[in-house]
Amino acid sequence: MKLLLLLLTLYLLISLVSGTRPHIVFILADDYGWNDIGYHGSEINTPTLDALAAGGVKLENYYVQPICTPSRSQLLSGRYQVIFLLLLLLLLLPPLLLLLLLLLRLLLHLS
């Protein structure tokens, strides 16, 4: 991953010096299994993705969570997904505790 970032940085610097603007297309596909893309020998035809992969960089050793939201948050922020889980818990925990206390109070008054 560090090598890819280094190469991308060098490419951008060369583009800035030469005065041309780079054309970067990043495709993040959710819910693909290893054999769901044609260039991995799949029965599924993906000629456009195969052509893009043949002429570009393939990130094939990137392991993700079983749902797509952590992958997207990591890509857009550059931070590991666990920070978003912690933030979500910190944001949701107080209202959930309040709701639990209100329900408990209601149950105690009904009995």
N, C-alpha and C positions, 0 to 999 in steps of 0.2 A: 504494500500500500504506500509506503514511504517513497519507493522508487517511482510509482505512478505519479504521486504528487510532485516529486522533483522534476519528472519529465514534463508534466503539465506546466509547472512554473517556468521551466526553460523555454518551452514552446511559446508561452505568453510573453516572456521577455524578448525573445527573438521577433515576435510579431510586433511588439511595441517599437523596437528599434527600426525595423524595416518599414514601419508605417502602415502595415496591413492589419486588418482586424481578423482575429481567428474565428473560425466557424466550429463551435463545439455543440454537439448534440448529445445529451445524456438521457438515456432511456432506462427508467426503473420500472420493471415489470413485476407486479405482485402475483403471487400464487402460481408461479411457474415451478414445475418439478424439473429435475435434471433432464429427463427424457421428453420434455414438452417443447423443445426447440429443435428445429431441423438439423442444425449443425452438430448436435450431439447424437445423431443417428435415430431420431424420432420417426415414428410413422406419421406424425403430424407435419404437414407441409407449411413451412414458414420461410418462403423465398426472400421476402423483404428483410426479415431479421437476419437471415443467413448472409445476404449480400452486405448488410451493414456491419455484421460481425467480421466478415472477411476483410473489409477495408478499414477496420477500426480497432479499438482496444476492447477486449472482453475481460470483465472482472468476474472470474469464476470461482474464487475461493473466498467469497464473502458470505458469511453465515448470518442468518437473520432470525428473528423471532417468528413464531407460528402465525402471527397476525401482521398486517402491513403497517399499522400506525407507528410502531417503534422504528421500522426501517426508514419511513419517510421523515420522522422527526430527527433521526441521526443524520440523514443526508442533508436536510435543510439547515440544521444547526451546527453540525460537526461535533456534537456531544453524544456520549454514550446514552443509550436509551434508559438506563436505570434512573438517571436524574429526572426524567419526565414522570416515571412511576412515583418517585418520591414526592415530586411537586403535586401530582394528582392526589396522592394520599393526603398531603398537607392541606390541599384545598377542599377535599371532600370530607375529611375526617370530622372537622367541627360541625358541619351541618348534619352529618349522620349521627353524631353523638347527641346533638340537640334533639333530633327526631326520636332517637331511642329513649332519651330521658322523658320527652313528652308522652310517648307511648306508654312508658312504664308508669308515669304519673296517672295517666288516664286509666290504665288497668288497675292500679291500686285504689283509685276512687270508685271504680265500678264494683269492686268486691267488698 
